[in-house]
Amino acid sequence: MKTKYIALFLSTSIVASCQSDKLESDQSNPAIIKSILVSSQQMELDTSFYNYLWNDSFNYKNSLINNIQPPKGYRRISLNENSFASWLQHLPLSTDNTVYLYNGEKKYNQTAQFKVLDIDVGTRDLQQCADAVMRLRSEYLYASKQYDKIHFNYTNGVNIPFLKWSSGFYPSLKGNKVVWVDSSNDKSYKSFKKYLVNIFMYAGTASLEKEMESIPLTEIKPGDVLIRGGFPGHAVIVLDVAENKSTNDKVFMIAQSYMPAQSIHILRNDFSDSSPWYSLKEIEKMMMILTPEWTFKSNQLKRFVE
């Protein structure tokens, strides 16, 4: 028997990095346009439509949640429909599973990705690891009109809020100090993207790590970040989490960009039969998180501070 559940929500209108030199909000917001859940004998399709402003041809059939299922015996954890976590869970996947660099060339290593996200890289070598994390976080906040929460620190510690930027100012560097000068910046999406390029130039893993709070791996949820700040450092973002209550285990899925700036992609897990999922129980045995291009310690999980 086919069942259909329909829920309507208000709609909204709507690149420093891994460079060697350089949360989820559970409150209700208008990020979702429409959500329809369709159950059939073959599978359950989630046709939620979120605002992914860089993508004007979103198709729910290409969303992460409808293409990557949890391992047998695991179920996705419950999420608030309007949260950053749920927004990540529904990200669109590219129909081309090739990782491209910012200059259009193919990345040399094509073995790290499980799937590639359908999101632009930009035309400069900027949207690297921490930048991809900040991109996804700020895109969600912009789409849900939480402009006051869009702010990041430069590596020198100066906070750069989007609200200041969008009020007609530009952060000009004078030595190691920031002076806000008059500009034509506003709240438009075009200006928002320019803001991100500025952040990517002067922020990175070293600064982002200091802005986040440490979280036990057992409390992991979508939106959390595995991060090692430094020069170089690395960061990957958790896109999805599932649990097996009978075995008391959780599995999670992570995505990254890297050096040079490249397509954001979901990472394989070459040490498990459940790829792309990473199991807490398996990590406990290895005492580390082995990803295709970086190894994290289990105590390097962080979360955005609300």
Protein Blocks (a to p, Z undefined) as FASTA:
>chain_A
ZZdddddddddddfebjbfklccdfbdcfkbfbdcddddfkbccdfbdcddfkbccbcfk
lgmklmmccdehiacddddfkbmklmmmmoccdfbfcdcdfkopacfblmlbmbdcddde
bjadfblmklmmmmmmmmmmmmnopaklgccddfkopacdfklmmnopacddehjaccdd
ddfbdfbfklmmmmmmmmmmmgcfklmmmmpccddfklgcehiacddedjdddddddfbd
cddfklopacddddddddddddddddddfkbfkbcbdcfklmmmnopacdfkbccdfklc
ccddZZ
